[in-house]
Amino acid sequence: MKRRSFLNHSLQLGALALAGVTSFAHAQTSGPILMLVGFAAGGSSDGVTRLLADQLARKLGRPVVVDNKTGALGRIAIDAAARPTPGRETFLVAPFSSLLFSALTVPSWKRDIYTDLKPVANLTNYPLAIAVSPHLGVKDLPELLQWLRNHPDKQTFGTAGIGGHNHLLGLALGKTAGLPLQVVAYKGNAPLVIDLISGNIPIGIGVAGDFAPFKENKQIQILGVLTAERSPLMPDVPTAREAGIDLTSGDAWYGMWASPGIADALVNEMQKALSQILSDPAFKKQLADRYAMEAGYLDGAALDQRLRNAGVYWKKVIADIGFTPDQ
């Protein structure tokens, strides 16, 4: 009896120990998920990430914490996400341009954007736009170009960061119009919007959804979208090409990438949750109404291929523009 009692007691202790190990392992993978954003609060990058974080927390049954690591065209956030941190499950939400244009235009940045992060999903697609301060008194792009010619001391435009998508589009606009436009860099579109409203900067090039909330009350004028055709999200705004300016942005989208230490199982779980969230009509309406964006779920493999295709396209455009990193 004593032997049987000892064995039973040992088995009970073993079961308790196993339960403790299981609970510990669960605790290690059920804490908060960290979602990094490379731009300031108040802009579309931050807003879309927080909108997703709220839905993901419900789907995954875990807290999702958003952390804004601003600066350097989003490279600070990208670098933080690319460094695996034991016990911390980190994801990055970013416009593709943060990764791609940093890689193409900043030689000192040695990040490999195709291997240093795990592609998770394409999230949204969106138009870029040329917006102006209402203080200029112009109503369309031809009038804007004439205004710039008449004010050579004010031939500037604002963008979120140096060397990015919007910066290069501004340079392309200047080249097309024969004007030496100079860039003023901001840490996100939110502070750019403030300066447009106040008249501190005449022109802004950025995500149309960041300008859209200020369009109806005429605090900001959106003169043109940089898409091949009019955006269904802003059908009343002409394209730059309609105004006689041969300038398009190519595709623009937000994606999600994971830190290299993230388990494939969590990536798969995240993809499943994102697919459900981005197919929900109510969520699609929020994206369209708040940020002038369309939901556009693609899995990690498709996101990776899309980024690679964009790299081929923009490498040629950058060469044609004649952009150099010191501009």
N, C-alpha and C positions, 0 to 999 in steps of 0.2 A: 504493500500500500504506500509505503513511504516513497518507493521508487516511482510509482505511478503518479503520486502527488507532486513529486519533484519535476517529472516530465511535463505534467499539465501546467505547473507554475512556469516552467521554462518556455513552453509554447506560448503562454499568455504574454510573457515579457517580450518574446520575439515578435508577436503580433503588434504589441504596443510600439516597439521600436520601429517596425516597418511602417506603421501608421504615421509615426513621427517623421520618418524620412519622406514619406509621400506628402505629408502636410508641408514640410519644409520646401520640397521641390515645387509644390503648387504655389507656395508663397513667393518663390523666386520668379515665377512666371505669371503671377496674377496681380502684380502691383501696377502702378500707373504706366501707361504707354506715353512716351514723350514725342510730341510732334513739333519739329523745328520749322520756323519760318524766317526767311532772310530779310524781311522788310518790316517797316514800322506798323504799329497798330493803326487802324483806320483805313487802310487800303484794301484792295481786293485780295491780295495774297493772304493777309491776316484774316479777313472776313470769311473767305471761302474755307480756310483751314478750320476756323472755329465752328463754322456751320457743319462741316464734316465731323469734327471732333465730338460734337454733341450727339450726332447720330451714331457714330462708331462706339461711343461709350455704352449706348443702349444695346447695340447689336452684339458687342463683344462681352458685355457684362463687366467691364473694367474701366477705371477712370482714364481719360485721355487728356493730358496736360499740354497746352500750347505754349511754346517758348519762342519769343521774338529775339533772334540774334542778328541784329541789323548791321549793314555796312558792306562795302566792297562788292556791290552788285549781287549780294546773296552768298558770296564765297565764305563768309564767316560761318554761316549756318551749314553750308555744304561740307566744309572741313570738319565741323563738329559732328555731323552725321556720319562722316566717313571714318571717324575714329571709334572703334568698338569699345564700349564701356561695360565691363562685367556687371551683371545685375540690372542693367538699364536697357530697355528695348526702345530704340530710337528710330523714328521715321522722319523724312524730310518731305515737305510739300513746297513745290517751287514751280515758277514758270520755266519752261524748257530753256528759255533764253539765259537764265542765271547760270546753268551748267554749260550750255553750248558756247555762248559768246565769251564767257570767262576763259574757256579752253582755247578758243580761236584768237583772242585778242590780248591775252595777258601771258606773255612768254614766261614770266617768273613764277606763274602758278603751275605747279607740277602735278596737279591732280589728273588722274585718268578717269574721265567721267563715265566711261563704259564699263569699267571693272571695279572701281573703288566703292561703288554703291550697288545695291540690289534693286533693279527696276521692279516696281510693284504694280502700278496701274496708271494709265492715262485717266485724268479726272474730268477736265472741262476743256472746251474750245471757246475762243473769244476773239472779237475783232479789236484791232488797235485803231487809234484815231488821232487826228490833229485837232486840238482844241485851242481856243484863244480867249484872252481876257476880253470882256465886253467893253472895256475902256478903249479898245482899238477902234471901234466903230466900223468894223468890216462885216460883210454878210456872207462872203464865200471865199474860196481859195484864191481865185484870180485877184480879188481885192486885197487879200492878205499879202500876196507877192508884191503888189504895187505899193502897199503900205511899207513893206520891208525895204523896197528900193528908195522910198521917200525918207526913210529913217535909218540911215546906215549905222548910226550909233546904237541902234536897238535890234540889231540882227542876231538875236539870241533865241534859244529854245530850251525848255527844261525837260529833263528825263530822270528816271529813277536809276542813277548810277552811270558810270563811265564804261564805255566799251560794250554796252548791251544792245539788244534788239532795237530799242527806241532811239538810242544814240546814233546808231548806224543809219536808221531811217531818216533821222534829221539831217545827217550829212548828205544822204542821197537826195533829200528834198532840196538842199542848198545847191548841190551839183546840178540837178535837173533845172533849177531856176536860175542858175548862174549867180548865186549869192553865197558869200562866205559865212554861212551861219555858224555861230559859236554855241557850244553846249554849256548849260548850267546843270550840274548833277545834284540830285536830291537822294535822300536815304529811303525813298519810297514815293509812291504817287500821292499819298495823303498830304505831305508838306508842299508838294508841287501844286496841288489843287488850291491850297490856301493862298499861295502866291499868285496864282492865276486870278482868283476872285478879287484879290486886293489890287491887281495890276502891277505887282512887282516883277512879273515875268510876262512877256507878251504871248508866248506860244508854249504849249505843252504837247508832247507826243507820248502816248501811253495807252494803257488798257482803257477801252471805251467805257467800260463799266464804272471806272473810277470818276469819270467826268459826268456820266449820265444823270446822277441824282441832282446835279446843279444846272441841268439843261433847261428844265421846265420853267424855273423861276428866273432864267436868264442871267444867273450868276456866272455861268461859263457857256461859251458857244462852241459846239462841235461842228466844225466846218466840213469834215470828210472822214470816212473810214478808209483804212488802208487794206481793203479786201478786194478780191477780183470782181465781186458782185456786191450789191447792197446787202447788208446784214439783215436777216429776218427779225433780229432783235431791235434794230433801229432802222426801219424801212424808210423813214423820212430823211435820213442823212445820206447824201450822195457819196459815191466813191471818189477818191482823188482822180482816178482816170476820167470820170465824168466831167471833171473840171479841167481836163486837158493836161493833167500832171501824171506822167507815166511812173507811178510809184505804188507798189503793193508790198505788204509785209510778209507774204507767204503765210503758212499756217502758224497759229499761235495757240499754245495750250499749257495747262497746268498738269503736272504729274506728281506721283508719289514714289519715293525711293526709300529703301531700308538700309540701316547700318549693316555692314558686312557680317556682323556677329549674330544677326537675327536668324532664328531657326526657320527653315523652310515651312514648317507647319504653321507658324504664326503668319508668315507671308501669305500662305494659301487661305488662311482664315480671314485675313485682312482683305484679300481680293474678293472673296465670297461676299463679305459684308459690303464692300464698296459697290460691287455689281448690283446688289439689292437696293442700296441707297440711291445710286445714280439712275436707276430705272423707275424710281418712285415719282409719279406725276406731281405730287405736292412739293417734293424736293426740287424737281426740275423747275417748277414755277418760282420757287424762292431764288434759285440761281439766276433765272432770267430777270425777275423783277428787281432784285437787289444789285446784281453785278453784271447784267447784260452778258451772261454766259450761258452756253449750252452744255448740258451733261454729255460726256463722251467717254464712257468706260471702254478701255482696252486693257488686256492683261499685260503682265510684265514683259513678255516676249515681244508683243506688238509695240509697247512703249519703247523698248530698246531699239527696235528697228526704225521706229519713227524718228528717234533722236539721231540715229546714224544717218538716215536719209537727209535730215535737216542739216547735218554737218557737211555733207557733200555740197548741198545747195548753197549754204551760206559762205562756205569757204571761197567759192567762186565769186559771189556777190561782194564780199569784203575785198577781194583782189581788184574787182572792177571799180569799186568806190575809191580805192587807193588809201584805205584806212591804215594808219600806223598806230601802235600802242601809245605814243606820246601825244596823240590828238586830244 
